[in-house]
Amino acid sequence: MRILLFFFIALSNIGLSQFTIQDSIRGSVTPERAWWDVKQYDLTIDINPTDKSITGNNIILFKKINDSDSHLQIDLQAPMEIDSITTSRSTLSYIRINDFSYYVYHEPSNENPTSDELYQITIYFHGSPIEAKNAPWDGGIVWTKDKNGNDFVASAIQGLGASAWWPCKDHWSDEPDLGMNITTSCPANLMVVSNGTLIKNYSNVLDRTITKWKVQNPINAYGINFNIGDYVHWADTFQGKAGQLPLNFYVLRENKEKAKKQFQDVYRMLEAFEHWFGPYPFYEDGFKMVEVPYLGMEHQSSVTYGNGYQNGYLGRDLSNTGWGLKWDFIIVHESGHEWFANNITAADPADMWIHEGFTTYSEGLFTEYFYGKEAGDSYIRGLRRNILNDRPIIGQYDVNHEGSYDMYPKAANMLHTIRQIVNNDSIWLDFMRSINTNFRHSIVTTEQIEAYMETKLQVDLKAFFDYYLRGRAVPKLELIYSKRKVKYRWSNDFDRMTIPLDVFADGVKKRIQPTSKFQKMKAKSFKVDPNYFILH
């Protein structure tokens, strides 16, 4: 009854017509998730491309963080199946509750962990995971072959969830504090590339290639990946702000020479982003770029690449300004997520703008670093052509629901507008660096980011955030022109706006403070600074 009541309350808050009980089980910190904290995963998998199957086990080390009589919720999506769950002393009972999760029963009583000790369970599993229809958007496992007929396989599951192929606590709010070990097996002529540092790579008597990887930092479950191919590898280092950063590159054999040329943008990306955001957040795990049979994704310390070794986004400039063709979109954007998504991680997909808004904005900062401020400004302004204004940027909480696509271009332009409000690039640079330091390896909410920005930047942005993140329309400045004079005010729909605004009156830049009441200014010509994303 307690479980059913919990879900009834959750669904009543969001509307029964739109979401299901399964959405709540998947998207919320259920009682079955809340009482335990993941400390480490130790994942072992055998990948068989012939029948598109995975077999393995995952050892979960966790700690009890509150008293609860709840079961343990382990997530593993159908058609994957759990075979058994054991501890060092017994086998545990479990039941599948839907296509997403299992409940595990603690028995006998002496197996129930106490708050001052770590607890370990081993989950054995197998199955043929969901095959991606259009990775990375409609995700799953991509099973393909390269032009030489070798298997070319990769996981891409950000929206679908990590539990599409391995059992875990599949919720953004909990990362393994002690990192993760990943041991993989695949056909002997190929190699599996995963997250973190390569510890060992060898062939065994069963004609399989075994690789062992170690992730030392906390990592989100959706950031864990595997990639199989006939890879060639080269290594390098980057002299960064925190010392020597190990770099590793894995590409298909036939693409090595063009990859070495195109991947020079990795060095440029690291130079620019360490300037703007501070040191790369995962020096212990290194930075890795891996070729995959889909566009790419921000797997922590294992950024995947499939942009065809060309600049832009599959050869296109999303800003339509020309600046987006000066660099490789996938290298810059997906690597930017190492700071925003992997270092600073939203607790709920509803707040995914924290990942995508800051990272899309980072594209403009990259452009500014190498081509100048006007180039960066122009790039961000150009992204406005992609804004939909169809629904709020923030989605529905606790049901695994993302907000509008506008979390990319609109949120980036929101941040660009805040920079204009601050009107001090030294303060803005300090903010960009300090947010990564203050929230290093942290799980955050929109409210935390908003509060930090207001405090750090000393600007009242409460109404501003409500309009841009929780509303749909863009704030509008009403203008009435008469001879040698202009009247201005915020539209009544945006009467809570309190931000200052830069304008050009007769060609002279001035700062005004619009309110909901009309104010006057003497001017023959009047133009709002185009770097403010408002309507007028």
N, C-alpha and C positions, 0 to 999 in steps of 0.2 A: 504493500500500500504506500509506503514512504516513497518508493521509486516512482510509482505511477503519479503520485501527488506532485512530486518534483517536476515531472515532465508536463503535467497538466498546467501548472503555474507558468512554466517557461513558455509553453505554446500560447497560453492566453494573453501573454504580454506581447506577442509578435503577430498574432492573428492565425487562427487555425487553417485558414484557406491557403496560406502561402507555404508553410513549413510543416514538416512531419516530426513525429517523435524521433525517428532516426536522425533527422537533421540536428536535433538537440543533443542526442547521444554523441553524435560526431563532433558538434561544434562547441559544446559547453564544457566547463570543468565540472563534470558530474560528481556526485558523492563518491563514485567508484574510482575517480581519478584524483580527487582532492586530497586524500589522506596520505598519499605516497609521492615521494620526490625521486626522480631518476638520477642516479649518480654516475652510472656507466653502462654502456652497451658493449657486448662482445659478440659480434655477428659473424657467423660462418655460413657461406652459401656455395652450392654447386650449381652452375648455370649450364643448361643443356640447350643450345640453339636448335638442335635437330627437332625436338618436340616442344620447344618454347616453354620449358619448365624450369623451376627453381626448387631445390631441396636444401634444407639447412636447419640451423638452430641459432637462437639468440639468447645469450646469458644476460639477464637484467639485474644489475646491482642497484638497490634502492633503499630509501630510508623512510620510516614512518614519521610523518610530521604532525599528525593529530590523532586523537582517539576516534575510532570509527568502527562500526560493525559492518561497514560496506564490504562488498566483494572487491576484487581487483579487476579493473577493466583493461583488457588487452585488445588492441585493435589489429585486425587482419582481415582484409576485404576478400569476399568471395570473388572468384572461385578458389583462392588460396585457402588452405585448411590447416588447422593445428592438429598435430598427431598426438602429442603428449606434453605435459608440463610437469617438471620434476624439481625437487630441491635436493640437497645433499642427503636427506633422510627419508623422503617419501615422494609419492606421485600425487599430484593435486587433481581434484575434479574440476571440470569446467563445462560451460554450456554456451553455445552460440546464441546471441540474443537478436541479431539481425545480420544483414549482409556486411556489416562494418565491424562488429565487435563481438568479443567473448566476455563472459564473467568467469573469474577464477575463484574457486572456493578455498579458503584456508582450512586445511585439516591435516593432522589433528591440531588441537589447540596450541601445543608447544611449537608449532610451525609459524604461529602468528607473530610477526616482528614487534619488538618494543621500540619506543621512541629513541633509545640511546644506542641502537645497534643497526648495522647494515644487514640487509636481507637479500638473498640471491635465489632466482628461479631460472630454469632453463626451459625454453620453449622450442619444441621440435615441430617443423612445419614443412609443407610441400604444396605444389600446385602449378598451374599455368596462369600467371598473372594477367590482368587486363592488358590487352594490346592497344597501344596508342593509335588513335584514328588520325589525329592531326597534332602531333607533338610540336611545341610544348603546351599548347593551349588545351587540346583535348588529349590529356596525357595518359601515360601507361608505359609499357615497355615497347621500344622500337626494335623490331627484328628485321634486319635487312642484310644484304651482301654488298661488298665493294665490287669494283669493276673486274677484279681478278677472281671473283667467286668466293672470297673468304667471308665468313660471318662478320657482320658489322652491327653491333647491338648496343643499346643504351637505355637507361632509365630516364624518364622525364615526368615527374609526378607532383609538381608543386600544387596545382589545383586539386588533383585527385587525392593526394595524400600518400605519405610514406608507407602506410599500411597496405597499399596496393600490392607490395611485393615482400614486405618483411614485418614481423609482429613487433609492436612497440606501443608506447603511449603517444598516439598520433594527435597531439595538440600543441600548438605553437608556444603555449605558456610554460612548457617544461623542456629543458635541454639537459643532457647528461653533464654534470659539473666536471667530471673527471675525464671527459672525452669518450673515445670509442675505439675499439679494435675491429678491423674488418679483414676477414680471411676469405679469399675467393678461389674458386676452381673453375676452369674452362678448358676447351680443347687445346691440346699442346702446341699447336702452331700459332696460337693467338695469345693475347695478354689482356687481363682485366686491370683497368686503371680506376682507382677510387680516391677517396679523400685522404688528406694528411700525408704523412711521410711513408715511403716504401721501405719496409723493414726487410723483406725477403721475397725473392722471385725465383722459382725453380720448377722443374718438371718431375713428376713422380712416376712410379712404376705402372700406374694405370693410364699413362699417356695423357696426363692432364697437366696444365700449367697452374701452379699454386702461387698466389700473391698474398702477402700480408701487409696491411696498411695500419698505421697508428695515427689517430687524431688526438692531439693533446689538449685542445681547447674545447669548451662547450660548443655544441653544434646542434642546429635544429634538425629534427628527423627528416623534413622534406629536403634538406640540403645534402643528405647522404645519397650517393649515386654510384652506379657501376657502368663502365663503358668497355666493350670488348671489340678488339680489332687487330688487324695485322699492323701494329703500331711500330714506328721508329721513334726513338727518344733522343733528346739532347737536353743538357742541363746548363745552367748559367747562374750567376748571382747578380743581384741589384744592390748597389750601395745606397741604402735607404736611411731614413732618420733614426731607425732603431738598430742599425748595423747591417750585416750582410744577410739579405733575404734570398733564400734558395729559390731558384726558378726551374721549373721542369715543363717540358713540352712533349706532347704525344700526338702524332699525326699519322695518317695512313702513309704507307711507304712511298707511294707515287707522288705525294704532295709535299715532301720534305723541303724542297728548294723554294717553292713559292710560299710555304708556311714561314720559313726563316725570314723571308723578306716582309711578309704581311705582319708577322708577330712583333715587329719592331714597335708597333703601337702599344704593346704591353709595357715596354720601358717608358714610353711617353705617358701612358696612363698612370703608372706608378709615380712618376715625377710630379705630374699635375695633382693627383689626388693626395699624395703625401703633403704637398704644399697646402691644399685647401682643407683637408680633413685630419691631418696628422698621420702618424705611422700606420702602415698596413696592420690590421688588427690581429694577424695570425702568423707572426714571424716563425714561431715554433713549428708550424705545420707547412710553411712555405706557400708559394703561389704556383699553381699548375694550370696550364691551358691544354684542353683535350679536344681533339676533333671528334664530332659525333654526326650521326645521320639525321639531324634535325637542326633547327636554327641556332639553339643555344639556351643556356640557363645558368643561374647564379649559384651553382653548388659550391659550398664553402671550401676554399683551398683547392678546388677542382672545377674551375670555370669551364663550361663546355662551349664549343664553337662549331658552327655550321653555316657561316655566312658566305661561303664560296670564295674566300680569299679576295675580297673586294671591299672598297670603301663604301660608306653609307649603309643603309638597311637593305640588304639584298640588292645593292647598287642604286638605291633611291635615297634622296635627302628628305627626311620627314618634315623638315622645316621649310623646304622649298626656297631656301636662301642661298644655297651653294655651299654653306659652311659645313653641312652634314656630309659632304662628299670629300672632306679633307682628312677623314679618319674612319676607322672601321667601327661601325655602330656596336656590333656585338662585343668586341673587345672592350670598348669603353663602358657601355651600359651594364653589361653583365658583371664586369669587374667592379664597377661602382657599387654594386650590391654587397661587396665584401664589407663596406662600411655601413651601408643602410640596407638591412635585411639580415645580414649574417652577424655583424657586430652589434647593431641596434635592431632588435627583432620585435615586431608587434606581437602582442599577446593573443590577438584575435584577427582573423582575416578581414573583419570589418574595418580594421585600421591599416589596411595594406597600403594606404597612401603614404605612410611613413617610409615604406620600402620604395615604392614606385615614384612618388612625388619628389623626394630628395634625390633619387638616382637619376630621374629624368632631368632635374635641375643640374645635376653634376655634368651632364653632357654640355650644357652651356658654360659651366666653369672650366671644363677641359678646353673648350673652344677659346674662351677668354685667355686662358693661361698661355696658349701657343699663338693665338692670332689677334689678341687685343680685346679690350673691353667692349667696343662697339660690335665686334664680331660675335662675342658671347651674348650680348643683349639682343642682337638681331636674330640669332639662332633661337633663343627662348621665345621671343615674340613670334617668330615664324611657326612655332608649334601650335599657336592658337587656332590655326586653320583646322586642327584635328579635334577640337573640343566639341563635345556633343551637348552639354547641358541637359542631359536626359533625366538624370536622377542624382541624388547626393553622392559625393565622393566616399563618405563613410557608409558602410553597409549595415546590415542588421547583426547585432551581437548574438553570440552563443548558438548560432545555427550554421556556421561555416559559410557565411554569405559575404561576398566581396561587394564593394561599392561600384560606382560607375567607372568605365574606362577613363573617365576624366581624372582619375587618380594619377595619371601620367602627365598629360600636357597642362591641365588646369591647375593641379596642385603645384607643378613646377612654376607656373606663372604666378600663383599665389605667393610662393617663396620669393620669387623675383620682385614682386610688389613690396613685400616686407623689407627687402633690401633697400628699396627706394625710400620707404618710410624712415628707416634707420638713418639713411643719408650719411653713412660713415663707413667706408670700406674696411678700415682697420678693425672697427667693432664687429663688422660682419665676418671678417676672416677669423677673428678670435672666437666668435660664436660657432662657426662651422667646425673649428678644431675642438672647442671645449665640449660640444655636444657629444662628440665621439669619445672623449675622455670621461666625461661625467657618466655616460651610459654605456661604458665599455662592457661588452659581453653581457648586455642586459636585455630583459624582456620588458617592454614598455607599453603604455596605452597612449591614446591621443591626448587625454587630459594631462598626462605627465609631460609630453612634448610641448603642449600649449603653455603650460605653467612655466616650464623652463625657458621658453622663448620670451615670454612676457617679462620674467624676472631678469634674464640675462641681457635683453635688449632694452629694458626699461620703456616698454610701449604697451598701452592698453589695446589688446587685440581680441578681447572676448567676443564682441559683436562681429568683428572681422572674420574670425574663425567660424562662427555660426553661419554666416552668409556663404562663405566659400566651401566649407566642408560639409555642413549639415543641410544647407539649402541647395537649390538647383540653379537659380538665376545668378547672373553676374551683377554686382552693385552698379547702379546707374547714377550719374551726375546730370541733373536737369540743367539745361542752359537756355537762357532767353537773351537774344541779342537785340540791341537797339543802337542808335547812332552813338558811336564812341563809348559804348558802355555794354557790360555784360552782367547778367544776374545768374547766380548759380546756387544750387542746393542739392543735397542728396534726395533722390526720389523717396516719396513717402513709404515705399516698400522697404527702404533701407534707412529708416530714420534713426537707427541706433548706431550708425557708422560714426566713428570718432577719429578716423585717421587723418593726418595732414596730407596734402596733395600738392605736387609740384606742377606748375603751369608756366607757360610762356606767354606773357602779356606784352604785346608790341615787341616781341622778340627777346624780352628780358625774363630770365627765369625767376619765378617768385614762388613762395610756399604759402598756401592758403589752408584754412581749416573750415571746410564746409560743414554745415549742420542741416537739419531738416527745414530750416527757414532760409528764405532767399537772402543772399548778400550781394552787394554790388561791387564792381570794379571798373574803373575807367580804362578802357582799352579798345583800340580799333581792331586788333587781332587778338585771339585768345585760343591757346592750344594746350591741351593736357599732355604732360610728359608721357610718351607712348609706352614707357617701361612700366607704367601702372596698368594693371589689367582691370579696367573698369569700362563700362559703357558710357557714352556721352554723345 
